[in-house]
Amino acid sequence: MTIKISLADYERIIAHATAVLPNEACGLMAGTVSDEVKTVKKVYLLTNIDHSPEHFSIDPREQLAAVKDMRAQGLAPLGNFHSHPSTPARPSQEDIRLAYDPFASYLILSLAGKQPVFKSFRVEKGVVAVEELEINSNE
Amino acid sequence: MNITVTGSTKEYPQGLTVAQLIQLEKVATPEYVTVSINDEFILSATFAEKTLNEGDHVEFMYFMGGGR
């Protein structure tokens, strides 16, 4: 499976994650699924109710509103993203433990280095697999 | 009675509880599911007693969180 996201949405995620530093940022992604490709059509920049540099929990009320909006727009839920302000873009043990959906993409944006690093993962029964991520200027 | 579950309206038996609906809908990993009825979140401890009513809108969601 490949997940495609536009450069504009990627930059919105970076801006959101930078704005809430030193805390972790989070959100949801919706779009279309065909064959082996997920295409992100809409990104929801949501509140991390933990307001923590080490943890995140998506605000459930915002999550509910986002899910309803996806449905209204005919979009499929594709997964979520969160930021790691000071650690690499790889799932932590806590991320893996709390990844319940084997069909979801779990994207992590690391702001630990000079340049942001964005990666996508799938997690099934505690086993992590890297997912191909394409950032396109024309999506 | 008619209930809308994750956007689809269907007929369900009268007196259905949230716990029974979770079973009927074969909700995956029910131990982690969060339920809202008409936009109000329901405590999981009350799933077995909470009965649904005609016209209710039910959503199933999963906690999304993690850490560094």
N, CA and C atoms of all chains as a GROMACS GRO file, in nm:
protein
  621
    1MET      N    1   0.085  -0.120   0.000
    1MET     CA    2   0.000   0.000   0.000
    1MET      C    3   0.089   0.125   0.000
    2THR      N    4   0.045   0.223  -0.081
    2THR     CA    5   0.112   0.353  -0.085
    2THR      C    6   0.012   0.458  -0.040
    3ILE      N    7   0.060   0.557   0.033
    3ILE     CA    8  -0.026   0.669   0.068
    3ILE      C    9   0.031   0.796   0.005
    4LYS      N   10  -0.059   0.870  -0.063
    4LYS     CA   11  -0.018   0.992  -0.132
    4LYS      C   12  -0.080   1.112  -0.063
    5ILE      N   13   0.002   1.214  -0.046
    5ILE     CA   14  -0.047   1.337   0.016
    5ILE      C   15   0.009   1.456  -0.063
    6SER      N   16  -0.068   1.561  -0.069
    6SER     CA   17  -0.020   1.678  -0.144
    6SER      C   18   0.086   1.753  -0.064
    7LEU      N   19   0.168   1.824  -0.138
    7LEU     CA   20   0.269   1.908  -0.072
    7LEU      C   21   0.201   2.012   0.016
    8ALA      N   22   0.088   2.065  -0.032
    8ALA     CA   23   0.016   2.168   0.045
    8ALA      C   24  -0.032   2.112   0.179
    9ASP      N   25  -0.086   1.990   0.179
    9ASP     CA   26  -0.133   1.930   0.304
    9ASP      C   27  -0.015   1.896   0.396
   10TYR      N   28   0.094   1.850   0.335
   10TYR     CA   29   0.214   1.820   0.415
   10TYR      C   30   0.263   1.948   0.484
   11GLU      N   31   0.263   2.057   0.410
   11GLU     CA   32   0.310   2.184   0.469
   11GLU      C   33   0.215   2.232   0.578
   12ARG      N   34   0.084   2.204   0.562
   12ARG     CA   35  -0.011   2.240   0.668
   12ARG      C   36   0.017   2.160   0.794
   13ILE      N   37   0.052   2.034   0.778
   13ILE     CA   38   0.082   1.950   0.894
   13ILE      C   39   0.208   2.001   0.964
   14ILE      N   40   0.308   2.035   0.885
   14ILE     CA   41   0.432   2.090   0.945
   14ILE      C   42   0.400   2.219   1.021
   15ALA      N   43   0.322   2.305   0.961
   15ALA     CA   44   0.289   2.433   1.025
   15ALA      C   45   0.212   2.410   1.156
   16HIS      N   46   0.120   2.315   1.153
   16HIS     CA   47   0.041   2.282   1.273
   16HIS      C   48   0.134   2.227   1.382
   17ALA      N   49   0.221   2.135   1.343
   17ALA     CA   50   0.311   2.074   1.441
   17ALA      C   51   0.409   2.176   1.498
   18THR      N   52   0.453   2.268   1.414
   18THR     CA   53   0.546   2.372   1.460
   18THR      C   54   0.474   2.469   1.555
   19ALA      N   55   0.348   2.497   1.524
   19ALA     CA   56   0.273   2.594   1.605
   19ALA      C   57   0.248   2.545   1.747
   20VAL      N   58   0.238   2.414   1.766
   20VAL     CA   59   0.206   2.363   1.900
   20VAL      C   60   0.330   2.316   1.976
   21LEU      N   61   0.448   2.336   1.917
   21LEU     CA   62   0.570   2.299   1.990
   21LEU      C   63   0.575   2.369   2.125
   22PRO      N   64   0.627   2.310   2.230
   22PRO     CA   65   0.703   2.185   2.230
   22PRO      C   66   0.616   2.059   2.236
   23ASN      N   67   0.483   2.075   2.224
   23ASN     CA   68   0.396   1.959   2.239
   23ASN      C   69   0.381   1.882   2.108
   24GLU      N   70   0.331   1.761   2.120
   24GLU     CA   71   0.302   1.681   2.002
   24GLU      C   72   0.173   1.733   1.938
   25ALA      N   73   0.171   1.728   1.805
   25ALA     CA   74   0.052   1.764   1.729
   25ALA      C   75  -0.012   1.636   1.676
   26CYS      N   76  -0.140   1.647   1.638
   26CYS     CA   77  -0.208   1.528   1.586
   26CYS      C   78  -0.322   1.567   1.494
   27GLY      N   79  -0.370   1.469   1.421
   27GLY     CA   80  -0.482   1.494   1.332
   27GLY      C   81  -0.522   1.369   1.257
   28LEU      N   82  -0.618   1.385   1.170
   28LEU     CA   83  -0.671   1.274   1.091
   28LEU      C   84  -0.659   1.304   0.943
   29MET      N   85  -0.664   1.199   0.864
   29MET     CA   86  -0.659   1.214   0.719
   29MET      C   87  -0.773   1.134   0.656
   30ALA      N   88  -0.833   1.193   0.555
   30ALA     CA   89  -0.941   1.126   0.482
   30ALA      C   90  -0.914   1.138   0.334
   31GLY      N   91  -0.971   1.045   0.259
   31GLY     CA   92  -0.949   1.051   0.115
   31GLY      C   93  -1.010   0.933   0.045
   32THR      N   94  -0.939   0.884  -0.055
   32THR     CA   95  -0.990   0.774  -0.137
   32THR      C   96  -0.892   0.657  -0.131
   33VAL      N   97  -0.946   0.539  -0.157
   33VAL     CA   98  -0.864   0.418  -0.162
   33VAL      C   99  -0.896   0.346  -0.292
   34SER      N  100  -0.793   0.318  -0.369
   34SER     CA  101  -0.814   0.239  -0.490
   34SER      C  102  -0.691   0.152  -0.511
   35ASP      N  103  -0.720   0.026  -0.545
   35ASP     CA  104  -0.612  -0.073  -0.559
   35ASP      C  105  -0.521  -0.067  -0.437
   36GLU      N  106  -0.399  -0.033  -0.459
   36GLU     CA  107  -0.303  -0.031  -0.347
   36GLU      C  108  -0.262   0.111  -0.313
   37VAL      N  109  -0.348   0.208  -0.344
   37VAL     CA  110  -0.312   0.348  -0.322
   37VAL      C  111  -0.418   0.419  -0.238
   38LYS      N  112  -0.372   0.483  -0.132
   38LYS     CA  113  -0.457   0.574  -0.057
   38LYS      C  114  -0.418   0.716  -0.098
   39THR      N  115  -0.518   0.798  -0.128
   39THR     CA  116  -0.488   0.936  -0.164
   39THR      C  117  -0.556   1.028  -0.062
   40VAL      N  118  -0.476   1.108   0.006
   40VAL     CA  119  -0.530   1.200   0.106
   40VAL      C  120  -0.595   1.317   0.035
   41LYS      N  121  -0.722   1.340   0.066
   41LYS     CA  122  -0.797   1.452   0.008
   41LYS      C  123  -0.822   1.562   0.110
   42LYS      N  124  -0.821   1.523   0.238
   42LYS     CA  125  -0.848   1.624   0.340
   42LYS      C  126  -0.773   1.587   0.468
   43VAL      N  127  -0.711   1.687   0.527
   43VAL     CA  128  -0.638   1.670   0.653
   43VAL      C  129  -0.711   1.749   0.761
   44TYR      N  130  -0.731   1.685   0.874
   44TYR     CA  131  -0.796   1.749   0.989
   44TYR      C  132  -0.690   1.774   1.095
   45LEU      N  133  -0.663   1.900   1.121
   45LEU     CA  134  -0.565   1.938   1.223
   45LEU      C  135  -0.640   1.946   1.356
   46LEU      N  136  -0.615   1.850   1.445
   46LEU     CA  137  -0.697   1.838   1.566
   46LEU      C  138  -0.616   1.868   1.691
   47THR      N  139  -0.687   1.874   1.802
   47THR     CA  140  -0.625   1.911   1.929
   47THR      C  141  -0.571   1.789   2.002
   48ASN      N  142  -0.448   1.801   2.048
   48ASN     CA  143  -0.391   1.700   2.136
   48ASN      C  144  -0.433   1.736   2.278
   49ILE      N  145  -0.531   1.663   2.331
   49ILE     CA  146  -0.585   1.701   2.462
   49ILE      C  147  -0.486   1.672   2.576
   50ASP      N  148  -0.377   1.599   2.546
   50ASP     CA  149  -0.273   1.578   2.647
   50ASP      C  150  -0.185   1.703   2.661
   51HIS      N  151  -0.180   1.784   2.557
   51HIS     CA  152  -0.094   1.904   2.556
   51HIS      C  153   0.043   1.871   2.613
   52SER      N  154   0.105   1.768   2.554
   52SER     CA  155   0.228   1.713   2.608
   52SER      C  156   0.333   1.700   2.498
   53PRO      N  157   0.462   1.716   2.532
   53PRO     CA  158   0.569   1.691   2.434
   53PRO      C  159   0.598   1.542   2.417
   54GLU      N  160   0.535   1.458   2.500
   54GLU     CA  161   0.566   1.314   2.499
   54GLU      C  162   0.446   1.225   2.467
   55HIS      N  163   0.326   1.281   2.468
   55HIS     CA  164   0.206   1.199   2.445
   55HIS      C  165   0.106   1.278   2.361
   56PHE      N  166   0.019   1.201   2.297
   56PHE     CA  167  -0.095   1.268   2.234
   56PHE      C  168  -0.220   1.182   2.248
   57SER      N  169  -0.333   1.251   2.258
   57SER     CA  170  -0.465   1.190   2.251
   57SER      C  171  -0.550   1.284   2.169
   58ILE      N  172  -0.606   1.234   2.061
   58ILE     CA  173  -0.691   1.318   1.978
   58ILE      C  174  -0.821   1.350   2.052
   59ASP      N  175  -0.857   1.477   2.051
   59ASP     CA  176  -0.982   1.520   2.115
   59ASP      C  177  -1.098   1.438   2.056
   60PRO      N  178  -1.167   1.357   2.139
   60PRO     CA  179  -1.272   1.271   2.082
   60PRO      C  180  -1.387   1.347   2.019
   61ARG      N  181  -1.417   1.465   2.070
   61ARG     CA  182  -1.527   1.542   2.010
   61ARG      C  183  -1.487   1.592   1.870
   62GLU      N  184  -1.362   1.635   1.858
   62GLU     CA  185  -1.314   1.678   1.726
   62GLU      C  186  -1.305   1.558   1.632
   63GLN      N  187  -1.266   1.444   1.688
   63GLN     CA  188  -1.258   1.321   1.608
   63GLN      C  189  -1.396   1.285   1.554
   64LEU      N  190  -1.497   1.294   1.639
   64LEU     CA  191  -1.634   1.263   1.598
   64LEU      C  192  -1.679   1.358   1.488
   65ALA      N  193  -1.651   1.487   1.506
   65ALA     CA  194  -1.690   1.586   1.405
   65ALA      C  195  -1.619   1.559   1.272
   66ALA      N  196  -1.492   1.520   1.281
   66ALA     CA  197  -1.417   1.491   1.159
   66ALA      C  198  -1.473   1.369   1.087
   67VAL      N  199  -1.507   1.266   1.163
   67VAL     CA  200  -1.563   1.144   1.103
   67VAL      C  201  -1.694   1.175   1.032
   68LYS      N  202  -1.776   1.258   1.093
   68LYS     CA  203  -1.903   1.296   1.030
   68LYS      C  204  -1.879   1.377   0.903
   69ASP      N  205  -1.780   1.465   0.909
   69ASP     CA  206  -1.748   1.546   0.790
   69ASP      C  207  -1.699   1.457   0.677
   70MET      N  208  -1.615   1.358   0.710
   70MET     CA  209  -1.566   1.264   0.607
   70MET      C  210  -1.683   1.196   0.539
   71ARG      N  211  -1.776   1.149   0.623
   71ARG     CA  212  -1.891   1.076   0.569
   71ARG      C  213  -1.973   1.167   0.478
   72ALA      N  214  -1.994   1.292   0.523
   72ALA     CA  215  -2.074   1.387   0.445
   72ALA      C  216  -2.008   1.416   0.311
   73GLN      N  217  -1.876   1.412   0.308
   73GLN     CA  218  -1.804   1.443   0.185
   73GLN      C  219  -1.770   1.319   0.103
   74GLY      N  220  -1.816   1.204   0.150
   74GLY     CA  221  -1.790   1.080   0.076
   74GLY      C  222  -1.644   1.037   0.079
   75LEU      N  223  -1.574   1.076   0.184
   75LEU     CA  224  -1.433   1.039   0.196
   75LEU      C  225  -1.417   0.924   0.295
   76ALA      N  226  -1.315   0.845   0.273
   76ALA     CA  227  -1.285   0.734   0.362
   76ALA      C  228  -1.182   0.776   0.465
   77PRO      N  229  -1.196   0.729   0.589
   77PRO     CA  230  -1.090   0.757   0.687
   77PRO      C  231  -0.965   0.678   0.649
   78LEU      N  232  -0.853   0.746   0.642
   78LEU     CA  233  -0.729   0.680   0.597
   78LEU      C  234  -0.633   0.653   0.712
   79GLY      N  235  -0.639   0.733   0.816
   79GLY     CA  236  -0.547   0.713   0.927
   79GLY      C  237  -0.525   0.843   1.002
   80ASN      N  238  -0.423   0.842   1.083
   80ASN     CA  239  -0.394   0.962   1.160
   80ASN      C  240  -0.246   0.999   1.150
   81PHE      N  241  -0.215   1.118   1.198
   81PHE     CA  242  -0.075   1.159   1.206
   81PHE      C  243  -0.050   1.220   1.343
   82HIS      N  244   0.073   1.213   1.385
   82HIS     CA  245   0.114   1.291   1.501
   82HIS      C  246   0.260   1.327   1.486
   83SER      N  247   0.304   1.421   1.566
   83SER     CA  248   0.442   1.467   1.556
   83SER      C  249   0.525   1.415   1.672
   84HIS      N  250   0.653   1.400   1.644
   84HIS     CA  251   0.753   1.373   1.747
   84HIS      C  252   0.846   1.494   1.751
   85PRO      N  253   0.827   1.582   1.849
   85PRO     CA  254   0.906   1.705   1.850
   85PRO      C  255   1.056   1.681   1.865
   86SER      N  256   1.096   1.575   1.934
   86SER     CA  257   1.239   1.559   1.961
   86SER      C  258   1.288   1.416   1.943
   87THR      N  259   1.208   1.333   1.880
   87THR     CA  260   1.250   1.194   1.857
   87THR      C  261   1.225   1.159   1.709
   88PRO      N  262   1.286   1.050   1.663
   88PRO     CA  263   1.274   1.015   1.520
   88PRO      C  264   1.132   0.980   1.478
   89ALA      N  265   1.114   0.974   1.347
   89ALA     CA  266   0.983   0.940   1.288
   89ALA      C  267   0.969   0.789   1.282
   90ARG      N  268   0.950   0.730   1.399
   90ARG     CA  269   0.924   0.586   1.406
   90ARG      C  270   0.828   0.563   1.524
   91PRO      N  271   0.742   0.461   1.512
   91PRO     CA  272   0.644   0.438   1.618
   91PRO      C  273   0.712   0.399   1.750
   92SER      N  274   0.672   0.465   1.856
   92SER     CA  275   0.722   0.427   1.988
   92SER      C  276   0.646   0.302   2.035
   93GLN      N  277   0.690   0.245   2.143
   93GLN     CA  278   0.618   0.130   2.199
   93GLN      C  279   0.475   0.167   2.234
   94GLU      N  280   0.456   0.290   2.283
   94GLU     CA  281   0.321   0.335   2.316
   94GLU      C  282   0.238   0.352   2.189
   95ASP      N  283   0.301   0.407   2.084
   95ASP     CA  284   0.229   0.421   1.956
   95ASP      C  285   0.181   0.286   1.908
   96ILE      N  286   0.267   0.186   1.918
   96ILE     CA  287   0.234   0.052   1.868
   96ILE      C  288   0.123  -0.010   1.953
   97ARG      N  289   0.136   0.007   2.083
   97ARG     CA  290   0.036  -0.052   2.175
   97ARG      C  291  -0.103   0.007   2.150
   98LEU      N  292  -0.108   0.134   2.112
   98LEU     CA  293  -0.236   0.202   2.096
   98LEU      C  294  -0.285   0.208   1.952
   99ALA      N  295  -0.215   0.136   1.862
   99ALA     CA  296  -0.257   0.133   1.721
   99ALA      C  297  -0.350   0.013   1.702
  100TYR      N  298  -0.482   0.040   1.711
  100TYR     CA  299  -0.579  -0.069   1.710
  100TYR      C  300  -0.624  -0.109   1.570
  101ASP      N  301  -0.604  -0.020   1.473
  101ASP     CA  302  -0.666  -0.041   1.342
  101ASP      C  303  -0.562  -0.088   1.239
  102PRO      N  304  -0.568  -0.214   1.197
  102PRO     CA  305  -0.468  -0.263   1.102
  102PRO      C  306  -0.480  -0.203   0.962
  103PHE      N  307  -0.596  -0.139   0.933
  103PHE     CA  308  -0.615  -0.080   0.800
  103PHE      C  309  -0.571   0.066   0.796
  104ALA      N  310  -0.546   0.124   0.913
  104ALA     CA  311  -0.513   0.267   0.918
  104ALA      C  312  -0.365   0.290   0.887
  105SER      N  313  -0.340   0.406   0.830
  105SER     CA  314  -0.202   0.452   0.815
  105SER      C  315  -0.169   0.540   0.935
  106TYR      N  316  -0.053   0.516   0.991
  106TYR     CA  317  -0.008   0.595   1.106
  106TYR      C  318   0.113   0.675   1.061
  107LEU      N  319   0.091   0.805   1.041
  107LEU     CA  320   0.199   0.890   0.994
  107LEU      C  321   0.263   0.965   1.110
  108ILE      N  322   0.394   0.973   1.105
  108ILE     CA  323   0.468   1.040   1.211
  108ILE      C  324   0.560   1.144   1.148
  109LEU      N  325   0.550   1.265   1.201
  109LEU     CA  326   0.635   1.376   1.156
  109LEU      C  327   0.737   1.402   1.266
  110SER      N  328   0.863   1.384   1.233
  110SER     CA  329   0.968   1.417   1.330
  110SER      C  330   1.020   1.557   1.303
  111LEU      N  331   1.027   1.633   1.413
  111LEU     CA  332   1.084   1.768   1.405
  111LEU      C  333   1.216   1.771   1.482
  112ALA      N  334   1.276   1.654   1.501
  112ALA     CA  335   1.397   1.646   1.584
  112ALA      C  336   1.520   1.701   1.512
  113GLY      N  337   1.521   1.694   1.380
  113GLY     CA  338   1.639   1.739   1.305
  113GLY      C  339   1.618   1.876   1.244
  114LYS      N  340   1.714   1.912   1.161
  114LYS     CA  341   1.704   2.044   1.096
  114LYS      C  342   1.589   2.047   0.996
  115GLN      N  343   1.566   1.932   0.932
  115GLN     CA  344   1.456   1.921   0.837
  115GLN      C  345   1.351   1.824   0.890
  116PRO      N  346   1.222   1.852   0.868
  116PRO     CA  347   1.120   1.756   0.910
  116PRO      C  348   1.134   1.623   0.836
  117VAL      N  349   1.100   1.516   0.905
  117VAL     CA  350   1.099   1.383   0.843
  117VAL      C  351   0.959   1.327   0.863
  118PHE      N  352   0.897   1.282   0.753
  118PHE     CA  353   0.759   1.235   0.757
  118PHE      C  354   0.756   1.092   0.705
  119LYS      N  355   0.702   1.001   0.786
  119LYS     CA  356   0.697   0.860   0.745
  119LYS      C  357   0.560   0.801   0.779
  120SER      N  358   0.526   0.696   0.705
  120SER     CA  359   0.397   0.630   0.727
  120SER      C  360   0.418   0.484   0.764
  121PHE      N  361   0.333   0.436   0.853
  121PHE     CA  362   0.345   0.298   0.903
  121PHE      C  363   0.207   0.233   0.908
  122ARG      N  364   0.207   0.102   0.900
  122ARG     CA  365   0.089   0.021   0.933
  122ARG      C  366   0.127  -0.062   1.054
  123VAL      N  367   0.030  -0.089   1.138
  123VAL     CA  368   0.056  -0.169   1.258
  123VAL      C  369  -0.053  -0.275   1.268
  124GLU      N  370  -0.012  -0.400   1.269
  124GLU     CA  371  -0.109  -0.509   1.284
  124GLU      C  372  -0.059  -0.606   1.390
  125LYS      N  373  -0.140  -0.621   1.492
  125LYS     CA  374  -0.106  -0.709   1.604
  125LYS      C  375   0.034  -0.681   1.657
  126GLY      N  376   0.066  -0.554   1.667
  126GLY     CA  377   0.193  -0.515   1.725
  126GLY      C  378   0.311  -0.519   1.631
  127VAL      N  379   0.286  -0.561   1.507
  127VAL     CA  380   0.396  -0.568   1.410
  127VAL      C  381   0.389  -0.444   1.319
  128VAL      N  382   0.500  -0.374   1.310
  128VAL     CA  383   0.505  -0.249   1.235
  128VAL      C  384   0.562  -0.274   1.095
  129ALA      N  385   0.497  -0.214   0.996
  129ALA     CA  386   0.548  -0.218   0.859
  129ALA      C  387   0.554  -0.076   0.806
  130VAL      N  388   0.664  -0.044   0.739
  130VAL     CA  389   0.676   0.088   0.677
  130VAL      C  390   0.589   0.090   0.552
  131GLU      N  391   0.518   0.200   0.535
  131GLU     CA  392   0.431   0.216   0.418
  131GLU      C  393   0.491   0.324   0.329
  132GLU      N  394   0.484   0.302   0.199
  132GLU     CA  395   0.540   0.401   0.107
  132GLU      C  396   0.458   0.530   0.115
  133LEU      N  397   0.527   0.641   0.126
  133LEU     CA  398   0.462   0.772   0.137
  133LEU      C  399   0.511   0.860   0.023
  134GLU      N  400   0.415   0.912  -0.053
  134GLU     CA  401   0.449   1.004  -0.163
  134GLU      C  402   0.395   1.142  -0.132
  135ILE      N  403   0.481   1.242  -0.140
  135ILE     CA  404   0.438   1.380  -0.122
  135ILE      C  405   0.445   1.445  -0.259
  136ASN      N  406   0.328   1.485  -0.308
  136ASN     CA  407   0.318   1.532  -0.446
  136ASN      C  408   0.277   1.678  -0.452
  137SER      N  409   0.340   1.752  -0.538
  137SER     CA  410   0.305   1.892  -0.553
  137SER      C  411   0.178   1.912  -0.635
  138ASN      N  412   0.133   1.807  -0.703
  138ASN     CA  413   0.015   1.823  -0.789
  138ASN      C  414  -0.105   1.742  -0.741
  139GLU      N  415  -0.100   1.688  -0.619
  139GLU     CA  416  -0.216   1.612  -0.569
  139GLU      C  417  -0.323   1.708  -0.519
  140MET      N  418  -3.756  -0.060   1.597
  140MET     CA  419  -3.724   0.084   1.599
  140MET      C  420  -3.606   0.109   1.504
  141ASN      N  421  -3.602   0.230   1.448
  141ASN     CA  422  -3.494   0.266   1.357
  141ASN      C  423  -3.385   0.344   1.431
  142ILE      N  424  -3.263   0.301   1.408
  142ILE     CA  425  -3.146   0.366   1.468
  142ILE      C  426  -3.044   0.387   1.357
  143THR      N  427  -2.976   0.501   1.362
  143THR     CA  428  -2.871   0.528   1.264
  143THR      C  429  -2.736   0.497   1.328
  144VAL      N  430  -2.669   0.399   1.270
  144VAL     CA  431  -2.540   0.354   1.324
  144VAL      C  432  -2.431   0.383   1.222
  145THR      N  433  -2.335   0.461   1.261
  145THR     CA  434  -2.226   0.507   1.173
  145THR      C  435  -2.279   0.550   1.036
  146GLY      N  436  -2.387   0.624   1.039
  146GLY     CA  437  -2.440   0.684   0.917
  146GLY      C  438  -2.545   0.603   0.844
  147SER      N  439  -2.566   0.476   0.882
  147SER     CA  440  -2.666   0.393   0.814
  147SER      C  441  -2.784   0.366   0.907
  148THR      N  442  -2.903   0.391   0.856
  148THR     CA  443  -3.024   0.370   0.937
  148THR      C  444  -3.079   0.230   0.912
  149LYS      N  445  -3.101   0.159   1.022
  149LYS     CA  446  -3.153   0.023   1.013
  149LYS      C  447  -3.253   0.000   1.126
  150GLU      N  448  -3.327  -0.111   1.114
  150GLU     CA  449  -3.425  -0.144   1.217
  150GLU      C  450  -3.361  -0.239   1.318
  151TYR      N  451  -3.384  -0.209   1.443
  151TYR     CA  452  -3.330  -0.292   1.552
  151TYR      C  453  -3.442  -0.325   1.650
  152PRO      N  454  -3.423  -0.430   1.730
  152PRO     CA  455  -3.526  -0.464   1.828
  152PRO      C  456  -3.542  -0.357   1.936
  153GLN      N  457  -3.666  -0.344   1.982
  153GLN     CA  458  -3.692  -0.252   2.093
  153GLN      C  459  -3.610  -0.295   2.215
  154GLY      N  460  -3.567  -0.196   2.294
  154GLY     CA  461  -3.497  -0.226   2.418
  154GLY      C  462  -3.352  -0.266   2.400
  155LEU      N  463  -3.301  -0.250   2.279
  155LEU     CA  464  -3.162  -0.289   2.252
  155LEU      C  465  -3.066  -0.206   2.336
  156THR      N  466  -2.969  -0.272   2.397
  156THR     CA  467  -2.869  -0.198   2.473
  156THR      C  468  -2.748  -0.170   2.385
  157VAL      N  469  -2.664  -0.080   2.432
  157VAL     CA  470  -2.542  -0.047   2.358
  157VAL      C  471  -2.453  -0.171   2.346
  158ALA      N  472  -2.445  -0.248   2.454
  158ALA     CA  473  -2.362  -0.370   2.450
  158ALA      C  474  -2.414  -0.468   2.345
  159GLN      N  475  -2.547  -0.481   2.336
  159GLN     CA  476  -2.606  -0.571   2.236
  159GLN      C  477  -2.583  -0.518   2.094
  160LEU      N  478  -2.590  -0.387   2.078
  160LEU     CA  479  -2.565  -0.328   1.946
  160LEU      C  480  -2.420  -0.354   1.903
  161ILE      N  481  -2.329  -0.342   1.996
  161ILE     CA  482  -2.187  -0.368   1.966
  161ILE      C  483  -2.170  -0.512   1.916
  162GLN      N  484  -2.243  -0.604   1.979
  162GLN     CA  485  -2.235  -0.744   1.935
  162GLN      C  486  -2.300  -0.763   1.798
  163LEU      N  487  -2.420  -0.704   1.783
  163LEU     CA  488  -2.494  -0.718   1.657
  163LEU      C  489  -2.413  -0.665   1.539
  164GLU      N  490  -2.345  -0.552   1.562
  164GLU     CA  491  -2.270  -0.488   1.454
  164GLU      C  492  -2.130  -0.546   1.439
  165LYS      N  493  -2.099  -0.648   1.522
  165LYS     CA  494  -1.968  -0.714   1.516
  165LYS      C  495  -1.854  -0.610   1.518
  166VAL      N  496  -1.863  -0.520   1.613
  166VAL     CA  497  -1.762  -0.414   1.626
  166VAL      C  498  -1.628  -0.477   1.661
  167ALA      N  499  -1.526  -0.441   1.584
  167ALA     CA  500  -1.393  -0.496   1.608
  167ALA      C  501  -1.335  -0.439   1.738
  168THR      N  502  -1.256  -0.518   1.805
  168THR     CA  503  -1.192  -0.480   1.932
  168THR      C  504  -1.286  -0.396   2.019
  169PRO      N  505  -1.400  -0.457   2.060
  169PRO     CA  506  -1.500  -0.380   2.135
  169PRO      C  507  -1.448  -0.325   2.267
  170GLU      N  508  -1.342  -0.387   2.318
  170GLU     CA  509  -1.288  -0.337   2.445
  170GLU      C  510  -1.227  -0.197   2.433
  171TYR      N  511  -1.200  -0.156   2.308
  171TYR     CA  512  -1.138  -0.024   2.289
  171TYR      C  513  -1.234   0.078   2.228
  172VAL      N  514  -1.358   0.036   2.207
  172VAL     CA  515  -1.448   0.126   2.134
  172VAL      C  516  -1.507   0.232   2.227
  173THR      N  517  -1.525   0.349   2.170
  173THR     CA  518  -1.594   0.458   2.237
  173THR      C  519  -1.725   0.479   2.162
  174VAL      N  520  -1.833   0.501   2.237
  174VAL     CA  521  -1.964   0.512   2.175
  174VAL      C  522  -2.023   0.649   2.204
  175SER      N  523  -2.078   0.708   2.101
  175SER     CA  524  -2.156   0.830   2.123
  175SER      C  525  -2.298   0.806   2.074
  176ILE      N  526  -2.393   0.860   2.150
  176ILE     CA  527  -2.534   0.857   2.111
  176ILE      C  528  -2.580   1.001   2.100
  177ASN      N  529  -2.623   1.038   1.982
  177ASN     CA  530  -2.668   1.176   1.958
  177ASN      C  531  -2.562   1.277   2.005
  178ASP      N  532  -2.437   1.246   1.972
  178ASP     CA  533  -2.321   1.332   1.999
  178ASP      C  534  -2.279   1.336   2.147
  179GLU      N  535  -2.342   1.255   2.229
  179GLU     CA  536  -2.300   1.247   2.369
  179GLU      C  537  -2.222   1.117   2.390
  180PHE      N  538  -2.103   1.126   2.448
  180PHE     CA  539  -2.023   1.006   2.471
  180PHE      C  540  -2.077   0.930   2.592
  181ILE      N  541  -2.076   0.797   2.579
  181ILE     CA  542  -2.134   0.710   2.681
  181ILE      C  543  -2.021   0.638   2.754
  182LEU      N  544  -2.030   0.635   2.885
  182LEU     CA  545  -1.928   0.563   2.962
  182LEU      C  546  -1.936   0.414   2.931
  183SER      N  547  -1.820   0.352   2.910
  183SER     CA  548  -1.821   0.210   2.872
  183SER      C  549  -1.881   0.123   2.983
  184ALA      N  550  -1.871   0.171   3.107
  184ALA     CA  551  -1.927   0.094   3.218
  184ALA      C  552  -2.079   0.083   3.209
  185THR      N  553  -2.141   0.169   3.129
  185THR     CA  554  -2.288   0.169   3.120
  185THR      C  555  -2.340   0.101   2.993
  186PHE      N  556  -2.249   0.045   2.912
  186PHE     CA  557  -2.291  -0.015   2.784
  186PHE      C  558  -2.399  -0.122   2.802
  187ALA      N  559  -2.386  -0.201   2.909
  187ALA     CA  560  -2.480  -0.314   2.928
  187ALA      C  561  -2.619  -0.267   2.969
  188GLU      N  562  -2.628  -0.150   3.032
  188GLU     CA  563  -2.759  -0.102   3.080
  188GLU      C  564  -2.821   0.002   2.988
  189LYS      N  565  -2.738   0.072   2.914
  189LYS     CA  566  -2.789   0.185   2.835
  189LYS      C  567  -2.871   0.135   2.717
  190THR      N  568  -2.999   0.169   2.717
  190THR     CA  569  -3.086   0.126   2.607
  190THR      C  570  -3.098   0.236   2.503
  191LEU      N  571  -3.120   0.192   2.380
  191LEU     CA  572  -3.129   0.285   2.268
  191LEU      C  573  -3.275   0.316   2.238
  192ASN      N  574  -3.297   0.429   2.176
  192ASN     CA  575  -3.433   0.473   2.147
  192ASN      C  576  -3.449   0.501   1.997
  193GLU      N  577  -3.573   0.497   1.954
  193GLU     CA  578  -3.608   0.530   1.816
  193GLU      C  579  -3.541   0.661   1.774
  194GLY      N  580  -3.476   0.657   1.659
  194GLY     CA  581  -3.417   0.780   1.605
  194GLY      C  582  -3.279   0.814   1.654
  195ASP      N  583  -3.225   0.732   1.746
  195ASP     CA  584  -3.090   0.761   1.796
  195ASP      C  585  -2.986   0.753   1.684
  196HIS      N  586  -2.884   0.835   1.699
  196HIS     CA  587  -2.768   0.831   1.608
  196HIS      C  588  -2.648   0.783   1.689
  197VAL      N  589  -2.595   0.669   1.649
  197VAL     CA  590  -2.485   0.607   1.724
  197VAL      C  591  -2.358   0.608   1.640
  198GLU      N  592  -2.249   0.640   1.705
  198GLU     CA  593  -2.118   0.635   1.638
  198GLU      C  594  -2.023   0.550   1.722
  199PHE      N  595  -1.943   0.470   1.654
  199PHE     CA  596  -1.836   0.394   1.720
  199PHE      C  597  -1.703   0.458   1.682
  200MET      N  598  -1.622   0.484   1.780
  200MET     CA  599  -1.491   0.542   1.751
  200MET      C  600  -1.386   0.472   1.837
  201TYR      N  601  -1.264   0.484   1.790
  201TYR     CA  602  -1.153   0.426   1.865
  201TYR      C  603  -1.063   0.536   1.915
  202PHE      N  604  -1.020   0.521   2.040
  202PHE     CA  605  -0.925   0.615   2.096
  202PHE      C  606  -0.803   0.622   2.006
  203MET      N  607  -0.757   0.742   1.980
  203MET     CA  608  -0.635   0.759   1.902
  203MET      C  609  -0.535   0.838   1.984
  204GLY      N  610  -0.426   0.770   2.016
  204GLY     CA  611  -0.324   0.836   2.094
  204GLY      C  612  -0.194   0.761   2.087
  205GLY      N  613  -0.094   0.816   2.152
  205GLY     CA  614   0.037   0.752   2.152
  205GLY      C  615   0.136   0.836   2.230
  206GLY      N  616   0.261   0.808   2.206
  206GLY     CA  617   0.364   0.881   2.279
  206GLY      C  618   0.498   0.865   2.215
  207ARG      N  619   0.594   0.939   2.262
  207ARG     CA  620   0.726   0.943   2.200
  207ARG      C  621   0.796   0.810   2.208
   0.00000   0.00000   0.00000
